[in-house]
Amino acid sequence: MEAVEGHSEDCPHDIEPYVDADGNAYRFGYGLNWSGPIRDARTARYVRD
């Protein structure tokens, strides 16, 4: 909770990244893809009406 309270929502890079047990750091935006909706085997089973 201390990290959440100390974070300024308008400054995305003002916090230390999460580091897992293997030493991998997950910085702001890690794993995000801004190219649009995912349309592959992962989402094929979720058909929109």
C-alpha positions as CSV (number, residue, x, y, z in Angstrom):
1,M,0.0,0.0,0.0
2,E,2.9,2.3,0.6
3,A,4.0,2.0,-3.0
4,V,0.5,2.8,-4.2
5,E,0.1,5.8,-2.0
6,G,3.6,7.1,-3.0
7,H,2.8,6.9,-6.7
8,S,1.7,9.9,-8.7
9,E,-0.8,8.8,-11.3
10,D,0.4,11.5,-13.8
11,C,4.0,10.3,-13.6
12,P,4.2,6.7,-14.9
13,H,7.9,6.2,-14.3
14,D,8.1,7.4,-10.7
15,I,8.1,4.0,-9.0
16,E,10.6,1.1,-8.9
17,P,9.7,-1.8,-11.2
18,Y,8.7,-5.1,-9.7
19,V,11.6,-7.6,-9.7
20,D,10.8,-11.3,-9.4
21,A,12.9,-14.0,-7.7
22,D,15.0,-14.6,-10.9
23,G,15.9,-10.9,-11.1
24,N,13.6,-10.0,-14.0
25,A,12.4,-6.4,-13.8
26,Y,8.8,-5.6,-15.0
27,R,8.9,-1.9,-15.9
28,F,6.0,0.4,-16.7
29,G,4.1,-1.0,-19.7
30,Y,5.7,-4.4,-19.7
31,G,3.8,-6.8,-21.9
32,L,1.4,-4.2,-23.3
33,N,0.7,-4.1,-27.0
34,W,-1.0,-1.1,-28.5
35,S,-1.6,-2.5,-32.0
36,G,-5.3,-3.3,-31.5
37,P,-7.5,-6.2,-30.5
38,I,-6.0,-9.6,-30.3
39,R,-7.4,-11.8,-33.0
40,D,-5.8,-15.2,-32.8
41,A,-6.3,-18.7,-31.3
42,R,-6.4,-17.2,-27.8
43,T,-9.5,-15.2,-28.5
44,A,-11.2,-17.2,-31.3
45,R,-13.4,-19.0,-28.8
46,Y,-14.9,-15.8,-27.6
47,V,-17.4,-14.9,-30.3
48,R,-19.1,-11.5,-30.1
49,D,-22.7,-11.3,-31.0
